[in-house]
């Protein structure tokens, strides 16, 4: 799914072998797709727009909100917050969303002009009444010809599997 614009846009790519993906909706700031009962909201809010104009839809669990929110708040690494950051955090809290952010990782955006990292690209995960959706993300190395860094988000349980092989030799006494 792509939402083109002369200045900015959004694109959501789904592997071709995933057959149960479909578009749910599209609006000014986001596109929603559903894959196997899991909703993914791809968000882009231009820096000049504000959250009082429109919010992403409040969807039921399980849902993942990911994209360039262009909102500042210390919760995701900025020195101070702006009105959009405060509004976004209030909206996320009201919708039982958990932010995936690790201050020890690279920022999701590296300004070539200011030679500084920031994290306008965020990932929010929904919670049910009893638990948060298990998820983690990793900010990867720089992407060629972009100031945005790719972010790998993993949803669900990740269980390690260990297989132990043993060589057993049985010796029987001969009489």
KOLVEXZA-580053 format. One record per residue: x, y, z of N, C-alpha, C in turn. Coordinates in pm, whole numbers, padded with zeros to 5 digits, always signed. Layout:
BEGIN
XYZXYZXYZ;...
END
This chain:
BEGIN
+00085-00116+00000+00000+00000+00000+00090+00123+00000;+00060+00222-00081+00138+00345-00086+00044+00465-00087;+00085+00569-00014+00010+00694-00012+00106+00803-00062;+00108+00826-00193+00205+00921-00249+00165+01066-00221;+00266+01152-00219+00249+01295-00198+00368+01362-00264;+00353+01483-00319+00467+01549-00384+00584+01576-00288;+00557+01589-00158+00662+01622-00063+00698+01504+00028;+00599+01427+00070+00622+01314+00161+00520+01206+00129;+00535+01092+00188+00440+00984+00163+00466+00869+00257;+00384+00765+00245+00397+00644+00326+00393+00525+00231;+00465+00421+00270+00457+00295+00197+00460+00182+00297;+00373+00086+00279+00370-00033+00362+00389-00152+00271;+00496-00227+00295+00527-00341+00212+00495-00469+00289;+00432-00563+00220+00402-00694+00277+00460-00797+00181;+00535-00892+00238+00594-00997+00155+00488-01062+00068;+00525-01097-00053+00429-01152-00149+00374-01289-00108;+00445-01362-00023+00394-01494+00017+00299-01486+00137;+00271-01366+00186+00172-01349+00293+00038-01318+00226;-00052-01415+00232-00176-01404+00155-00293-01346+00234;-00283-01340+00367-00397-01291+00446-00383-01145+00486;-00309-01066+00410-00294-00923+00438-00394-00845+00354;-00458-00744+00417-00549-00659+00342-00553-00518+00403;-00589-00422+00320-00598-00282+00361-00728-00263+00438;-00718-00198+00556-00836-00170+00637-00885-00028+00610;-00791+00070+00614-00829+00210+00591-00707+00295+00562;-00733+00417+00517-00628+00515+00491-00684+00653+00523;-00602+00735+00589-00644+00871+00624-00526+00966+00607;-00543+01089+00650-00441+01191+00630-00305+01151+00686;-00301+01099+00808-00176+01069+00875-00138+00922+00878;-00226+00830+00834-00190+00689+00848-00265+00597+00753;-00205+00479+00735-00265+00369+00662-00274+00251+00758;-00381+00174+00749-00399+00057+00836-00411-00067+00750;-00327-00168+00781-00340-00298+00717-00363-00402+00826;-00418-00515+00786-00438-00624+00880-00373-00748+00822;-00295-00815+00905-00227-00939+00866-00259-01043+00971;-00338-01142+00934-00369-01250+01025-00432-01205+01156;-00518-01106+01152-00584-01057+01274-00505-00953+01350;-00384-00923+01306-00299-00823+01370-00301-00696+01286;-00340-00583+01344-00347-00458+01269-00215-00382+01281;-00169-00328+01169-00046-00247+01165-00084-00110+01109;-00053-00006+01186-00085+00131+01148+00046+00201+01112;+00060+00239+00985+00179+00309+00936+00150+00459+00942;+00224+00531+01028+00195+00673+01056+00303+00764+00999;+00260+00874+00938+00350+00986+00907+00274+01115+00932;+00324+01192+01030+00270+01325+01057+00376+01425+01017;+00349+01510+00918+00448+01610+00880+00482+01702+00998;+00604+01753+01004+00642+01840+01115+00553+01964+01128;+00499+02011+01017+00416+02132+01020+00272+02105+01064;+00230+01978+01065+00094+01942+01108+00094+01918+01259;-00024+01919+01318-00035+01898+01462-00140+01792+01491;-00126+01727+01607-00216+01618+01642-00358+01664+01668;-00381+01791+01687-00520+01837+01705-00598+01832+01574;-00527+01814+01461-00595+01805+01332-00655+01667+01309;-00583+01562+01347-00631+01426+01329-00537+01331+01402;-00594+01223+01457-00516+01120+01524-00527+00990+01447;-00430+00899+01467-00451+00765+01414-00573+00704+01483;-00642+00612+01418-00761+00551+01480-00724+00469+01604;-00808+00473+01704-00790+00390+01824-00847+00252+01791;-00760+00155+01774-00800+00020+01734-00785-00076+01850;-00863-00184+01845-00857-00286+01950-00731-00372+01936;-00688-00425+02048-00573-00515+02058-00597-00639+01973;-00501-00690+01902-00362-00650+01891-00339-00552+01776;-00263-00447+01806-00231-00346+01705-00092-00289+01731;-00026-00249+01623+00106-00190+01626+00099-00058+01551;+00141+00052+01615+00148+00183+01551+00295+00213+01528;+00335+00234+01405+00475+00254+01373+00487+00362+01267;+00590+00444+01278+00615+00546+01176+00681+00670+01231;+00676+00775+01150+00739+00903+01182+00633+00995+01242;+00634+01006+01374+00533+01082+01447+00568+01230+01460;+00694+01268+01433+00739+01408+01440+00686+01480+01564;+00706+01419+01678+00662+01474+01807+00776+01456+01907;+00800+01557+01989+00913+01553+02082+00868+01526+02225;+00941+01437+02293+00916+01411+02435+01037+01340+02495;+01071+01369+02621+01184+01300+02685+01167+01147+02691;+01043+01097+02688+01019+00952+02692+01085+00880+02576;+01104+00950+02464+01170+00887+02350+01294+00965+02306;+01363+01024+02406+01499+01073+02383+01519+01220+02354;+01415+01299+02350+01433+01442+02328+01462+01512+02461;+01532+01624+02454+01565+01698+02577+01441+01757+02642;+01345+01797+02559+01221+01853+02612+01104+01809+02525;+00983+01841+02567+00866+01800+02490+00806+01921+02420;+00731+01892+02313+00650+01996+02249+00504+01956+02266;+00414+02041+02222+00271+02014+02239+00232+01884+02172;+00287+01856+02053+00255+01731+01984+00303+01610+02063;+00419+01618+02125+00470+01508+02207+00382+01482+02328;+00342+01589+02397+00253+01574+02513+00119+01515+02472;+00065+01563+02361-00065+01515+02312-00055+01368+02270;+00053+01332+02201+00072+01194+02157+00085+01100+02278;+00161+01139+02379+00177+01054+02496+00045+01035+02570;-00034+01141+02579-00166+01131+02643-00258+01037+02565;-00256+01049+02432-00337+00963+02345-00295+00816+02360;-00163+00792+02360-00112+00655+02373-00149+00594+02508;-00135+00671+02614-00171+00622+02748-00319+00589+02756;-00403+00675+02698-00547+00652+02699-00590+00531+02619;-00504+00488+02525-00536+00372+02441-00456+00247+02479;-00398+00248+02599-00322+00133+02652-00212+00089+02558;-00132+00185+02510-00021+00155+02419+00111+00167+02495;+00202+00077+02463+00335+00077+02524+00436+00117+02418;+00522+00211+02452+00625+00258+02361+00743+00162+02363;+00790+00122+02245+00914+00045+02236+01025+00146+02208;+01104+00176+02309+01214+00270+02292+01324+00232+02390;+01445+00225+02341+01560+00194+02424+01661+00306+02404;+01681+00387+02509+01770+00502+02501+01916+00462+02473;+01949+00335+02492+02086+00289+02468+02113+00264+02319;+02007+00259+02239+02024+00236+02096+02043+00368+02022;+02082+00358+01896+02092+00474+01809+01956+00544+01802;+01955+00673+01770+01830+00740+01736+01782+00687+01603;+01653+00699+01577+01597+00646+01452+01622+00741+01334;+01671+00862+01364+01696+00963+01261+01830+01029+01293;+01916+01041+01193+02044+01110+01212+02048+01231+01120;+02046+01351+01179+02049+01473+01100+02190+01496+01047;+02203+01494+00915+02333+01520+00854+02373+01666+00876;+02275+01754+00875+02302+01897+00893+02351+01927+01035;+02282+01873+01136+02316+01903+01275+02407+01798+01338;+02431+01689+01264+02514+01578+01314+02466+01531+01452;+02335+01506+01459+02272+01471+01585+02165+01366+01561;+02151+01273+01658+02046+01172+01652+01922+01219+01724;+01806+01174+01676+01679+01194+01745+01592+01072+01711;+01474+01066+01770+01386+00951+01745+01243+00994+01714;+01220+01050+01594+01082+01081+01555+01006+00955+01511;+01083+00849+01477+01023+00723+01431+00998+00636+01554;+00872+00613+01582+00833+00544+01705+00754+00418+01675;+00744+00334+01777+00665+00211+01768+00588+00196+01898;+00456+00190+01888+00366+00171+02003+00295+00038+01986;+00288-00041+02092+00226-00173+02089+00107-00174+02184;-00002-00237+02141-00123-00242+02224-00110-00343+02338;-00197-00327+02435-00205-00418+02549-00348-00469+02560;-00361-00590+02610-00495-00641+02641-00523-00604+02786;-00635-00648+02837-00670-00620+02976-00572-00684+03072;-00506-00792+03030-00419-00865+03122-00269-00854+03093;-00230-00822+02969-00086-00817+02940-00055-00732+02817;+00071-00690+02811+00122-00617+02696+00167-00719+02591;+00149-00686+02466+00196-00770+02357+00348-00778+02364;+00407-00898+02372+00553-00907+02375+00611-00853+02245;+00705-00761+02257+00766-00702+02138+00900-00640+02175;+00984-00630+02074+01112-00561+02092+01152-00502+01958;+01240-00401+01964+01286-00342+01839+01434-00312+01847;+01497-00308+01732+01638-00276+01720+01654-00171+01612;+01726-00064+01643+01758+00037+01543+01884-00010+01473;+01876-00023+01340+01986-00076+01262+02080+00036+01216;+02188-00001+01151+02286+00097+01103+02226+00185+00993;+02297+00291+00960+02250+00388+00861+02209+00320+00730;+02106+00376+00670+02052+00329+00543+02103+00424+00435;+02157+00373+00324+02213+00463+00222+02112+00567+00171;+02156+00689+00159+02079+00800+00103+01955+00836+00184;+01957+00809+00313+01846+00845+00401+01901+00885+00537;+01835+00980+00600+01872+01017+00736+01797+00932+00838;+01691+00861+00791+01617+00770+00879+01689+00635+00881;+01697+00578+00999+01759+00446+01013+01648+00340+01013;+01675+00225+00951+01575+00118+00955+01560+00065+01098;+01438+00025+01131+01408-00029+01263+01346-00166+01245;+01403-00266+01312+01351-00402+01308+01265-00422+01431;+01137-00454+01411+01044-00476+01521+01000-00622+01518;+01013-00688+01631+00973-00828+01644+00856-00836+01741;+00748-00900+01697+00626-00912+01777+00606-01058+01816;+00565-01080+01937+00535-01215+01984+00648-01273+02066;+00623-01391+02117+00722-01459+02199+00834-01515+02112;+00953-01508+02165+01068-01563+02097+01127-01666+02193;+01100-01792+02168+01143-01898+02257+01267-01966+02200;+01375-01970+02278+01493-02040+02229+01470-02191+02233;+01527-02259+02141+01515-02404+02135+01655-02463+02140;+01678-02546+02232+01808-02610+02245+01791-02759+02224;+01880-02817+02148+01881-02960+02126+02014-03013+02176;+02008-03108+02261+02129-03166+02314+02146-03308+02258;+02260-03330+02202+02291-03463+02149+02396-03526+02240;+02379-03648+02270+02475-03718+02354+02513-03848+02287;+02639-03879+02294+02684-04006+02241+02690-04103+02358;+02617-04208+02348+02611-04306+02455+02672-04436+02402;+02766-04487+02474+02826-04614+02437+02797-04714+02547;+02735-04821+02511+02704-04927+02607+02802-05041+02590;+02860-05085+02698+02951-05198+02693+02894-05310+02780;+02889-05428+02722+02838-05543+02796+02954-05637+02824;+02961-05681+02946+03068-05778+02974+03041-05912+02905;+03148-05970+02848+03134-06100+02782+03169-06208+02885;+03101-06312+02885+03132-06422+02979+03207-06531+02910;
END
